[in-house]
């Protein structure tokens, strides 16, 4: 039997395993090991490639740190304050709480850098509130899943770090380029949410009260400061994205540890509703104790332990695909489309289809080194293409059959996966519209960059 037939059989086998629910990391790892044996490659090569990823990738150190940041701001109460602020601003509109959950996802993403972490945090906090407020539970869960898609676009972004590492692009420039497209994604999803809620009459309205807005804004000041700290440091070049991640973790640890003893010293009850709190009580968040830090770190390490090996085996998979000529085949197909727009939209179509069946990390690691150079040959700016590529990858988080955010939302809300799909359609339409707009308008990604 030829090598090609063996590779085909291995591919069919791991596809069957994927359909049975075997984790993506194991599916890719099995394929990599099987293909290595077929091609006569030793397992030493796999070990060397895995070692290179973890020892030579200084930029990847930011990934576990930003994941830890997300868990710290969630446990300290900062994430809840950001959600309260979003609801105070939007609760007077039909569907205001649902729109606020999307806005809260955008604010949380500006600190955490992870889609799944954003969905899990905001979904677990606001889904029960939305159901109590008269929203359909399926729509509520789908809203959390859709809102989480901005987690890898609004800086800091774990996937932008990986992309910059792979393509040797300045990660700080990638972060800045994601600001406007990420904000547009939030606004587009909020508009779609407003239309659906208006049609169905979902949501209880609350009056727009300046006092409530100011109070919740004051309560969320630590979240805003953390966001500003990251963006200021990276944009001004004061520190690298990896250093920014470390600084943010340190800030969140200090805030979390100081807040709880301070509240006890002042006799403040952090569990009281916002309306009953004074302005001075809103300044300090709930915080956490020193004994809780190990559990927070362990949870972050568990997520990192899933993502880091996935990056490593995907790198090896990309190397094997290169040996098999996949890069040349895909490259010839895309290049054969012709000029600027045919190549660009063909690349977008490939990313969209890949995102339907794979998580964003393997999509990025496998396809970016193939598609980015081709796009550059027809005149697409590398930074602009990175945003196009990753917005497309983020859409895959709510695109079946994979749709990682849908699984996360299902897990934290208890709503079965297949019951969410109907209510993701309006959000998919909104996100695809923004994706096309970003592709057609390079300035949306490039206007904030210096020297552009």
N, C-alpha and C positions, 0 to 999 in steps of 0.2 A: 504494500500500500504506500502511495506517495506521501511526502510530507504535507502537501496541501490537503489531502483527504484526512490525515490524522488531525491537522489543525481544525478542519471543519467539524470532525466528530467531537473534539474537545470543546469547541465553541458551542455546539448543540447541547453537550452535556452540562456545561456550566449555565447555559440559558435555562435549562430545565431546573437546575438547582435554584437559580434566581426566582423562577416562577413558584417554587415551593417555599420561598421566603428565607432562603439562606442569605446571611448578611453580604452586602456588596463587597466588603473587604475580602471575605473568603472566596467569593465567586471569582474576583479578579486574581487572587493569589493562586487558586487552583488552575486557572487558565495560564498564568505566567509559568508555574512549575511544569505543567504538561507541555506547553509550547517549548520550554527550555530543553526538556528531554528530547522532543522531536527534532529540534534544530541542533542538537549536540552540544548545547551550552551547559557548562557545569553550574551547580548551585552556588559555587563560590562567586560567580558573577552577580547573582541575586544579592548575596550577602554584602558584596562590595558596593553595589548600587544603593542598597538600603543604608549602609554606613555613610556613604557620601551625602545622602540627603540630610541626615541628621547632624553630621559633623561640619559640613561646609555651608550650610544654609543659615547664616546668622539672622537673615530677615525672618525666617520661620520661627525664631524664638518669640516673636511678637504674638504668634497665634495662641499658645497656651495662656499668655499674659492677658490678652483681650478676652478670652473665654473666662478667665478668673475674674476679670473686671465685671463682666456681666453678672456673675453669681454674687459678687460682693455688693453691687448696687441693688440687686434684687433683695438680698437678705437684710441690707441696712435700711430699707424702706425708701430709698431714693426713687426706685422704679414706680412705686405706688404714688409718690408725690408728682412725678411727671404725668402719670395717668390722670390724677385729679385735676391738674392744670389743664390738660387737653379737654377734659369733660366740662370744666367751668367755661372754657372758650366756645365749645360747640354744642353744649347740651340744649340750647334754645332752638336748635334746628331739628326738623324731623330726622330721626336716625342719628341724633347727636352723639349718643353713647357709642354707637358702632363706629361713627366717624372719629370719635375721640380715641377709640382703641387703635385705629389705624395711625392716627397722629402720635399716640403713645409708642407705637411700634417704631415710628420714625425717630422719635427722641431716644428711645432705648437703643436703637441701632447705632446712633451717633456715639455710643460709648462702648457697646459690646462687640460689634463687628460680626455677628453670627445670625444667620436666618433662623435656624432651629431654636437657638436660645431665645431669640426675640419672640417667636411664636409661643414657645413653652411658657415664658414669663408672663407676657401680656394675656395670653389665652387663659392661663390658670387664674389670673387675677380678675379679669373682666368678663369672662364667659358667664359665670354665675350671676353677675350683676346685669348682664344683658338679658338673660333668660327671665330674671325677676322683673325686668323693665318691659316685658312684653314682646321681645324678639323671638323669632323661631330659633330653636337650639341649633338646628343645622346651619342656618345662616350665621349665627353667632360664631360657631366653630370655624366655618369657612372664612369669615372675616379675619379671625386671628391668624389663620394660615396664610391668607393673602397679604395681610399687613406685614408678616414676617419676611416677605420677599425682599424688602428694602434693606434687610440686615447685612447683605453683602455688597450693597451699592453705596449707601450713605457711609462716609468714612467715620471711624476706622473700619476696614474690611479685611477679614481673614483671606478671602479669595483674591482680593487685589494684591495682598502680600505674596500669595503663591504665584499669581500671574507675573508680578514684577520680578520675583525670584527666577522664574522660568525664562522670561523674555529679556532679562537684563534691562529693565526699565526703572526709572526712579519711582519708588513706591510713594513718596510724598506727592509727586505729580499725579499719580493714579488716584490717590485719595482726594485731592482737590478736584480732579475731573469728575468724580462721582457725586459731588454735592448737588449740582443743579438737576441732573437726571434723577437722582434719588428723591429730591423734593417734588419733582414733577410726577413721579410714580405715586407718591403719597397723595397728592392733590387729585390725580386721576382716579385713584381707588376711592377716595372720599366722595368724589362726584358720583361715581357708579353706585356707591353705598347709599347716598342721599336719594337717588332715583328709585332704587329698589325699596327703600324704607317708605318713601312717599307713596309709591304704588300700593304697598301692603299696609300702610298705616301703622308701622311698627315704631315703638319707642315712646316713652313718656317725656314730655318737654319740661325743661326747667327754665325759669327766667334768667335772662342775661344780667348778672349782677356784677358791677364793677368791683365791689368789695370782695366778692368771692374770687374773681379773676386775680385780683391783686394778692389776696391771701394765698391762693394756691401757687401763684408765681413765686411768691416769697418762699413758700414751702419747698418749691422745686429748685431753689437757687443753687444748691449743691450739685444737682444734676446738670444745670446749665453751666456751672463753673467747670465741671469735669469735661463737658463737651468742648467748651471754649479752650480749656487747657490743652486738649489733644490737638485741636485744629490750629491754635495759635503756635504751638511748639513746632508742629510739622510744617506749617505754611511759612513760618519765618526762618526755618532751618535751625532753630535752637536745639532740637534733638531729632534723631531719626525715628521712624515709626516704631522700631523695637524699643528704643529708649522712651518714647512716648507711652508705650504700653506699660513699661516698668514704673514710670512716674504716676500714671493713672492708678495702677494697682496700689502703690504706696499711699496716694491720696485717699482712695476708698477705704483702705485699712485704717488709716488714722481717723477718718470721719466716723467709721463704724465703731471703733473702740472708744472714742471720746463721747459719742452721743448718748449711749445708754447710761453711764454713770452721771453724766451732766443732767439728764432728765430726772434721775432719782434724786440728785442733790437739790434740784429746784422743785421737786414734788410735782412733776408734770406727768399726766396720764396720756401716753401716746395713742391709746386705743380709742379715745373719744372721737366722734365725728368731726369733720372739718368745720362745719358750721358752728360748733361749740368751742372751737379752739381760738385763742387770741392770736394776734399777729406774732407775738414773741414766742408762742408755743410752736408756731409753724416753722420757725427758723431752723430748729434742730430736728433731725430725723430720728427714727427709733433706734437704729444702731444694732450692734451685736456684741457678744462677749468674746473674750480671748479663747474660751473653751470651744466656741463654735467654729473658729477658724479652720481647725483640721477637717471638719466635715465639709466645709465650703471648698477647701482645696481638693479634697478627695473627689467631690462631685465634678469639679472642673477637670481634674486629672482623668476621670473616666471619659469625659467627652474628648479630651485631647488624645487619650488612648485609642479612641475610635478613629479620629481624623488623621493623626500622624502616620500610622501604618498604611492607611488608605492612600495617602500622598506617596508614600514610599513604593508600594507595589504598583501604583499607577505610573510612576516614573519608569519602572522596569517594563511595564506593559508597553509604554510608548517606545522604548528602545527595541523591543521585539517587533512591534508593528513596523518600525522603521526598517528592520532587517527583512521583513516580509514584503516590503515595497508598498506599504499602505500609504505612506506620505506621498510617494510619486503618483499613485493611483488617484488619491483624493485631490492632490495638487493639479494633476492633468485635467481632471473633471472640472474643478473650479476655474482654472485658468482658461479652459475651453469655452467658458461662458461669454468671454469677450471683454468688454470695457469695465469701467468703474462700478456702475450700478449693478450690472448682471453678476459680477464677481461678489460684490458686497452682499446682495440679497441671496445669492446661492450659499455663501458662507453662513448667513443668518439662518437659512433653512436647515443647514446641516446641524448647527448648534441647537436649534429648536427640537429637531427630531432626536438628537442625542440626549437632550435634557429630559425627554419623555421617559427614557429607560435607564439613565445613569444619574448619579449624584453629581453636583457641580464640580467637585474636586477632580474626579477622573475625566469629566468632560473637558475641564480646563487643561489638565496635564497632557491629555492625549491629543486634543484638537488645536489648542492655541499654537504650539510650535509648527503645526502644519498650515493653518489658515492665516495667521498673522503675517508671515513673510509674503504670501501670495497677495494679501490685501495691500501690503506696502508697495508691491511692484506696480499696482494700478493707481497709486497715489493716495491711499487712505492713510491718514496720520496714525502712527502706532498707538498714541494715547487715546485718540478717538476710537480706534478699533477695539482697544481694550474695554472701553465702556460699552460699546455695542455688544461685544462678545459676552460680557458678564451680565448685562441686563437680560440678554437672552438666556443665559444660564440660570439667572434668578427666577425667570418665568417657569423654568422646569420644576421649581419647588412646589408648584400647585398644578402641574400638568400630569394627569395619569398616563401610564399605569404606575410610575414611580412616585413622584410628588411627595418628597420627604416631609414638607411642612404639613401636608394633609395627614400623614401618619402621626406626626407630632401633635397636631391639633386634636386628632381623634383620641390619642392617648391621654392628653391632659383634660379633655372635656367629657370623654365617655361616649361621644357620638360616633357610630360606626363609620368607617372610612367611606364606603360607597354612598352613604347618605349625604356626604358633604359635596359630592361632585357637582350636583345641579347648581349649587349656589356659588361655585367658583367661576362659572362661565362669565358673568358680568365683569368680574375682576380680571379675568384673562383678556377679555376684549379691551378693557382700559389699559392694561399693561402692554399689550401688543401695539396699541395705538401710540403709546409713549415711546416704545422701542423703535418703531418706524420713524417717529418724529426725531428722535435722537440720531438715528442713522442718516437722516436727510439734512440735519442741521448740526454740523460739526461744532459750531460756536457754543452750543449748549454744554459740551464737554470741555471746551478749550478756553472759554472766555475768562475764566478765573485764574488761569495759569500765567505766571510771569513770562515775559519774552515771547508771547504768542500773539 
